[in-house]
Amino acid sequence: MIWDQLKSTLVWVLIAAAALSAVLEHSYIEAVVILVIVVLNTAIGVIQEFKTEKTLENLRSLLNPQARVMR
């Protein structure tokens, strides 16, 4: 789930921006803030995905795959 959240192009652009900010501008505070935002975004995405999968499992358990047919 974590890898799925990190596969986004926008996440990689933000990580690159943090690295460039730290290396080129020596602005470590900006780099840390960007990385914290990426980590928080990833954590929130994983939590939401986990809750969604749990809800889907509960909904699947409510389904009745069998039907009675009269001829």
Backbone torsions as a table, in degrees:
resi	resn	phi	psi	omega
1	MET	NA	-38.0	-178.8
2	ILE	-65.6	-43.4	179.6
3	TRP	-62.2	-38.0	177.8
4	ASP	-61.0	-35.8	178.8
5	GLN	-72.6	-30.9	-177.0
6	LEU	-88.4	-4.6	-178.7
7	LYS	-75.3	-12.3	-177.0
8	SER	-64.2	139.8	178.4
9	THR	-63.9	-37.3	-179.9
10	LEU	-62.5	-37.6	178.2
11	VAL	-63.6	-43.5	179.8
12	TRP	-66.6	-35.3	176.5
13	VAL	-64.9	-40.9	178.3
14	LEU	-66.1	-39.5	177.8
15	ILE	-65.3	-41.7	177.3
16	ALA	-63.7	-40.1	178.6
17	ALA	-63.8	-39.1	178.0
18	ALA	-65.1	-42.5	179.6
19	ALA	-65.4	-44.7	179.2
20	LEU	-64.4	-38.0	178.8
21	SER	-64.0	-40.3	-179.2
22	ALA	-71.7	-40.9	-174.6
23	VAL	-80.4	-48.8	-173.2
24	LEU	-82.0	-41.1	-175.1
25	GLU	-101.2	-6.4	-175.9
26	HIS	53.7	33.2	178.7
27	SER	-100.1	82.3	-174.8
28	TYR	-71.7	-28.9	179.6
29	ILE	-65.0	-44.8	178.1
30	GLU	-62.5	-41.9	-179.8
31	ALA	-62.7	-43.2	179.9
32	VAL	-65.9	-41.1	179.5
33	VAL	-62.7	-43.6	178.8
34	ILE	-62.5	-44.4	-179.8
35	LEU	-66.7	-35.7	176.7
36	VAL	-64.4	-40.5	178.2
37	ILE	-63.8	-41.0	178.2
38	VAL	-63.2	-43.4	179.9
39	VAL	-64.6	-44.3	178.6
40	LEU	-63.2	-42.1	178.4
41	ASN	-61.8	-43.0	178.7
42	THR	-64.4	-43.9	-180.0
43	ALA	-62.8	-44.7	179.2
44	ILE	-63.7	-41.5	178.4
45	GLY	-62.4	-41.8	179.4
46	VAL	-65.8	-42.5	179.5
47	ILE	-63.1	-44.7	179.5
48	GLN	-64.8	-40.9	179.6
49	GLU	-65.4	-39.6	178.1
50	PHE	-63.1	-44.7	179.4
51	LYS	-64.2	-38.5	179.5
52	THR	-64.8	-44.2	178.6
53	GLU	-63.5	-39.1	178.3
54	LYS	-63.6	-42.1	178.3
55	THR	-64.4	-41.9	177.9
56	LEU	-62.7	-39.7	176.7
57	GLU	-62.0	-42.0	178.8
58	ASN	-64.8	-39.2	178.0
59	LEU	-67.0	-39.6	178.1
60	ARG	-63.2	-34.1	179.9
61	SER	-69.9	-21.9	178.8
62	LEU	-81.6	-18.9	-179.3
63	LEU	-70.2	144.6	176.9
64	ASN	-109.9	104.1	-175.1
65	PRO	-75.4	-5.1	-179.5
66	GLN	-107.3	148.0	178.4
67	ALA	-134.5	147.6	176.0
68	ARG	-96.2	132.4	-178.5
69	VAL	-124.0	133.6	176.2
70	MET	-105.8	134.6	176.5
71	ARG	-109.5	NA	NA
